């Protein structure tokens, strides 16, 4: 028999170094605060120092989530880290590094790669393990340091991203918590947001580095279009499966990629601003970390309260998108 699953602990970590749009201009990037704010809504982002890796940020967020959950480390049966900026290319996984630093037993630990949709995929995956009683508690982390993978000479993309980590603990609950999930990918749109070199298709070489193909390449307009065309349908379909409509949503937590995308989706769903969470102005796009960071802040500032119906939607490279509908129970 399956059991209900809910989020019983949450936490976030942002590196202390604040980089404003004005700082980017001072760094020599051919842009302006006005352009960035108007096109994206971003005013600043956090950038991890050179010696801070993705697992360092994941560790800080996970510690807080574990403490809030009240679970002992011995009660965690699985660690999933959603990231596309792992500490090491290939192995060991960031999840294994995190498991060791947290002092967990030799429980399963793996990275999940779905770019900015990663947390949505990981939340849905972790939920299955608790729901079918394979695990008692699962630690799910979204963490990315895309500042280390952006092409700082490409003003069309480098202005968007920031670093950070968010974590949740999933456990069996009396009432349903994560009540519906919807995962999608459209590989035919893979080329609009990608890192072309450094993998097995085009191994790292002097030429790859010279051409900056080991860094993020993005066709901004195409990404924008695919994102707005996919997330609204996914949300409507997922709500429909559980007999709900947009009006039932108490808080929409969309991946923080661009304030215009957030506004468009909110309007399409007919939601007032008070039901559409946004912190993009302060953190930019933190990739897989954006949704758990936003959940943490929304709870802390009272935008998510016990009993609320929370809709989360991530979207990003792949192209991928993932919706999770959660009844907030804590
Ligand atoms: N500062 C100043 N000008 C800039 C700029 C910057 N940072 N970046 C691009 N421009 C210029 C371009 O060179 C272009 O100039 P031109 O008209 O003289 O050629 C002009 O602004 C318009 O460029 P364009 O790329 O068409 O702008 P846009 O309105 O599409 O906005 C994005 C660019 C990236 C902000 C927008 O496309 C976007 O947010 N897309 C989604 C990206 C995303 O969410 N990615 C992550 C998904 S997880």
Boltz pocket constraint, residues with backbone or C-beta under 6 A from the ligand:
constraints:
  - pocket:
      binder: B
      contacts: [[A, 30], [A, 31], [A, 32], [A, 35], [A, 36], [A, 39], [A, 40], [A, 116], [A, 155], [A, 156], [A, 157], [A, 159], [A, 160], [A, 218], [A, 219], [A, 220], [A, 221], [A, 223], [A, 224], [A, 257], [A, 258], [A, 285], [A, 315], [A, 316], [A, 317]]
      max_distance: 6.0
